């Protein structure tokens, strides 16, 4: 391999590494912000302390996860100007404003109300505090809206023109924002966030039910999580099917790689359940197939023809092995989520939702699987887009900055050390918070935020001593 090729691979590895760390935190905080809004709404409606205790319990976890999501996302923006400066130059006139809108709307909305949400429960009125919680939840949604609009435009670009220096410039902002894959991608990601949060909440509830079945907080959070998974899992499968049909229309090579279809099938394509794809030999070794099922799923006709990768130049093939398996991990976990939701419904109907140890064990195992499914989905999406950054228009090899491999390797190594240290400690702290069961009088977040400028010690020394106003006479001083 040449030095330039090594630098490109390292730059892709670095971006993949930072994205993999970052995406799990927004996926969790998007769903958790909505869950907190539901809990506070139920508390305001019913007046039950149980909902307030659960709100305070999860608010602490949300604060840590939200902070790690913000910090891990900052690094990604810098990489556009370092490792991917050519891409930034060519696509910046389109993606730059969209990312700025995310900061100006979503991030400012979250930042403006986050302090009230975290520290204002006993400082402002109940309705005002609930408004702050809603604004934070809406802010997380708006953030996902703009970021997914950027990513979707890179997948299915439209509404652009190309100027005399080869830059993509906006021609129709409505078409850019609401590009063909955006509605499906947004719905798919939001449901993934809700399922991820539901699985975590369900796992925490199951863990504490296994230790103390009478804990009211654990019972309530487990019941709510099972209800969310029961509703969201089948809807996610339906949206995923629609997203797949949209991808087949606009990015057929990605679907071919997902299905492992190296050859065209004029009389109906089989669904390959398992096998070992071989990109060089253009075949799937040891394939376990269901005849014509792929055509039935993708075309809704078992005899419909499906084109294969043999209709596309090899230079435009994505890495089939990665896409093939990441897609199966995502789909397999989606089926497991549906099973968990149905199992929870069965236990609820038998009035044994809190007395079903095997269900609780399964829920505990599924706790982190939402994050795995999100990562598998993003791998399918991003690796399946290769070899393009802007699909069909700008190649990844032509998007990288002219950096030497040692420079990229050193920054990748530094990221690995810092990320595993800092975010590893953050995840450990979250798990410690989750290990304690919710109880009456849950303290929630500390009432007084840290003042980085320090606190004047005089009032602490003598609480009755008046604070100087600056208007005293020289004699009084």
N, C-alpha and C positions, 0 to 999 in steps of 0.2 A: 504494500500500500504506500502511496506517496504521502508526503508530509501534509499537503493540502487536504487530502482525503481524511487523514487522521484528525486534523483540526475540525473538519466538518462533523465527523462522528462524535468527537468530544463535545462540540457545541450542542449537538442534538441530545447527547446524554445529559449535559448540564441542565438544559431546559426541561427535559423529561423528569429529571431528579427533583427540581424545584417545583414543577407543576404537580408531581405526585405528592409531595409534602403539602403543598398549598391547598389542593382541591378538597382534601378530606375535611379541612376546618370550615370553609364556607358551606359545604354540603351539610355539615352538622349544625352550624349556626343558623342557616336559613330555616331548617325545620324546627330547631329549638326556639327560635324567636317567635314563630307562630304558635308553638306549644305553650310558651309563656303567656302569650296574649290570650289564649283559650283558658288557661288556668286562672288568670286574673279576672277575666270576664265571668267565669263561673263563681269566683269568690264574691265579686260585686253583686251578682244576681242572687246567690243563695245565702251569702253571709257565713258560709261554713269555713271554719278555721283550717280544715283539711286542705282546701285548695290554696289557701295562703301559705301554708307550710310547704306544700309542693312547689309553689311559685318561688319561694325563697331558696329552696333546696336546689332547683335547677338554674336559678339566676346566677348562683356562684359558679356553676359549671359553664354557663353561657359566657360569663365575663372572661374566663380564661381562654375558652375556645375562640371567642371573637378576637381577642387580642392576638393570639397566635396566627389566626387567619390574616389579620391586617399585616403583621410583620412579615409573614412568609410571602405575601403577595407583593410587597414592595420590591423585592429582589428581581422579580420577573420583569418589571418595567425597565430596570436598568439593563437587562440582557438585550432588549431590543436595540439599545444604542451601542452595545459593545459587541456581542457575538453576532448580532443580526442587523448590522447597520445598513446593509444594502436593502434588505426587506423594509426597514423603517423608512429609508429614503423613497423607495418606489411605492409603498402602500400607505405611508404616513398620512397623506392628505385625506384618505378615507378612514383609516382606523384611529388616527390620532384624535379627531373630534369626538368619535364615539366613546373612546376611553376617557376623554375629558368630561363628557356628559355624565359618565358614571361617577366621577369624582364630585362634580358640581351638584348633582342631584342626590344620588344614593349615599355616597360617603358623607357628605355634609349633613344629610338628613339623619343618618345614623349617629354621627358625632354630636350633632346638636341635641339629640334627645337621650343619648346613651347615659350621660351623667345623671339626668333626672330619673331614668329607669333604674340605675344601679343604686343611687344614694338618696333618692327623693321620696321613698315610700312613706316616711314619717315626717316629711318636710313640706310636701305639697298635698293638695286635695286628692282624694281617691280617683276622681274622674280625670284630673289632669295627669296623674301618674299613669292611668290606663291609656290615655292619649299618647304619652311618651312611649309606652310599650308597643302600641300599635304602630307608631311612626318608625320605631326601630325595625319591627317586622316588615313594614312596607319598604323600608330602606334596603333590607337584605334582598327583597324581591326585585327592587329596581336595580340593584347591583348585578344580580343574575341576568336581568333583562339586557343591560347594555353589554356586558361581557359576552353573553351568548350571541348577541347580535353581531359583535365583532368576529367571533369564531365562525358563526354561520355564514357570514359574508365571505370569509376565506374558503369555506367549503363550497358555497354556491354563489359566486360573485355575480352581481348585476347592478344596474344603475350607475355605472362608472363610465368614464372616458379615459383615454390615454393621451397625455400631452406630448409636446415635441421632445421632451427629455426622457420619455419612457415611464413617467409616473402615472399611477392610477389617481384620477381626480374625480370628485363627485359630480354626477350629472343629474341624479334624482335621489334625494336623501330618503324619500319614502321607500323606494325600491331597495336601497342599500340596507336600511334598517330591517324592513320586512321582506328579506330575501326568501327564496323558496323553501329553504330548510329551517328557517328560524322558528316558526310556530311549533313545529314538531320537536325541535331540539330544546326549546324553552320548557314545554310541557314535560318532556321526558326527564330533564334535569331537575325540575322542581319536584316532580313525583319521586325521583331518586333521593332528593334531600329529605322529603317527608318520610319515606321508607327507612332511610338511614337513621333518622332521629327516632322513629317508632321502634326500630330494632334495638337501639341503645337503651331507650327508656324501658322497653319490655325486658331486656336482659338485666338491667339494674333491679327492676321490680321482681323478676324471677329469682335473682340472687338473694334478695332479702326475704322473699316468701319461703325459700328453701331453709332459711335459718329461723324465721318467725312468721308463721302463716297468719297470725292475727294482726300484723302490722297494717294499720289502715292506709298509710301512705303508700306502702308497697302494693297493696291490693288495688288501690285506685289507679296508680300509674300503670300497673300491669294490664288492668282491664282496658284503660284508654289506649294503650299501645296495641293490644290485640285488635281492638276495633279499627284503629287506623290502618294496620297492616291488612286486615280483611278487606277494607274498602280500596286502599291504594294499590295493592298488588295486582288484582285483575285489571284495574284501569291502566296501570303501567304496562301490562302485557299488551293491552289493546293499543295504547299510544305507541309502544315499541313496534308493533306490526305496521302501523301507519307510517312511522318514521322509516322503517325498512323499505316500504314501497316508494317513499319519496327519495330515499337514497338510491334505489334501483333506477329511478328516472334520471337523476342528476349525477350520480357517481357510480355507474355500473361496475367499474373495476373493484371498488370497495366491496360490493355485495358478492361479486365473484370470488374474491379472496375469503370473505366470511363463510361462504358456502363451500369453498374448496373446489369450485368448478373450473378446472383447467381446460376442459373440453366443452364445446357447445352441445346442447341436447335438443335436437329439433322436435322430438316427440314426447317431451316431458322430462324434467330433470329430477333426479333422486335427491332426497335429503340425506346428506352424509352426517351421521350422528357422531362418529368418532373415526379416527384414522391419523396417519402421519403424513402431512403434506410435504412434498418435496418440490421446491420451486425450480431447482435445476433440471430435474427429470420431468417436471410438469405433470405430476401425478400424486394421488393420495394413496400411500401404501396401507394395506390392511383396512380398507374403508368398510365401515358398517353402515349400510344404506337402507333407506325406506324408499322404494320405487315411486317416482312421480310426486312425492310429497313436497319437494321444493317448489315445483311449478304450481302446486295447489296453494301453497302459502303465499308465494310472491305474485302469482298471476290469477289466483282463484280459479284455476282450470288445470286439472292434472295432466292434460295433454298439451299445454301451452309450451311453445319452444322457449328455451333460455340460452342466451349466448354465454360463452365461456371466455376465459382469458386468452384463448387462441385467436380471438378476434381483435386483440389489443397488442400493440408493440411491447416486447419484453421490457424495454426501457421505461415503460409507463406502468409496470406491474408494482403493486405495493408488496411489502414483505409478507407473503401469504401465511407462513407458519405462525407468525405472531398474531395476525388478525384472526386467523382461523380459531386459535385456542382462546384468545381473549374474549371473542364473541361467545364461545361456548361456556366459559366461566360466568359471564354476565347472565346469559340465558338460564343456565343451570341454577344460579343463585336466585334468579327471579322465580323459578318454579318452586324452590325451597321456601321462599317467602310466602308464596301462595299457599303452600302446604301448611305453614305455620299459622296463617290466618284462618284456614279452614279447621285446623286442629283446635285453635282457640275458640272458634264458634261452636264446635262440637262439645268442648268442655263446658262452655257457657250454657248451652242448652241443657246439659245434664247437671247443671248447677255444681260443677266441680272445677271451675276455673282456678280457684285458689288451692285446690287439693288434688293437683295433677302433677306429681313430681317429674314424670317423663316429659310432659309438656314444658315444665319449667327448665329442665336440663336442655331441651332442644332450643328454647328461647335464649338461654344463656350462650349456647354455642353460636347461635345466629346473631348475637349482639354485634360483633365486628364485621359481619358479612356484608352489611350495607356499604361500608367503606371499600371492601374488596370489589364489590359489584360496580361502584362508581369508578374506581381505578380501571377495572377491566373495560368498562364502557368508554372511558376516555382514551384508553390505548386503542380500542377498536376504531374510534373516531379519528384520532390523530395519526396513527400509523397507517390506517387504511387510506388516508388522504395522500400519502407519499406516492410519488416523489415530488409533490407539489406543496408549496406554502399557500399560494393562491391557486385554487384547483384549476388545472388546465391552462394557466397563464404564466405563473412564476414558479420555477423549480426551486427546491430546497437548496440544491448545490449552487444556485445563482443568487441566493438570498443571504449567505453568510458573509461576515466581515473577513477581510484578508488578514487573519491572525495566525500566528504560528502555533503549532500544537502544544508546545510547553506552556505557553501563556494560558491557554484554555484549560489544560490539565491542572495547573496550579490553582486556578480559581475553582475548578470542580472539586479538588481535594479540600480546599478551604471550606467550601459550602458543605461538603459532607461532614466534616468535623463539627462545624458550628451548628448545622441543622440537627444532627443526631444528639448533640449535647443539649442545646437549648430546648428544642421541641420534644426531645426525649424526656427532659425534666418536666416540661409542661404536661405531657401526657401522663406521666407518673403522678403528678399532682392531681389531675382530673380523676384518675382511678382511685386515689386516696379519698377524694371527696365523695365519689360514688360508693366507696366501701362502707360509709356510715349511713345507716338507715334514716329516712326522714322521721321526724318526731314532732310532738307538740312544742310550740315555742321555737320553731326553727329560726336560728339567728339571721340567716341570709348574709348578704354582703355587709362588710363593716360600714357603720353609719358615717364615718368621717373619712373622706378620701385623703390620700397622702398629699401634702403640700410640698412641692419640690423646692420652694423658696424658703422653707422652714417656718416655724411657728414662734412668735414672740413669747419668750418665757415668762414675762411679767404677770399676765393673768393667771398662769399656772402656779406661780409662787404665792400670790395673794389674790384669790378670786374676788374679794371685795374692793380691791384697789381699782380706781377708775382708769380707763385707758386714756393716755394723753391725746388731745385733739389737735395740738399745735397752736392753739390760741391762748395759752396761759401767759401770764405776765412773767417777767424775769424773776420777780420775787417768789411767785408760785413754783417756778422751776427750781 
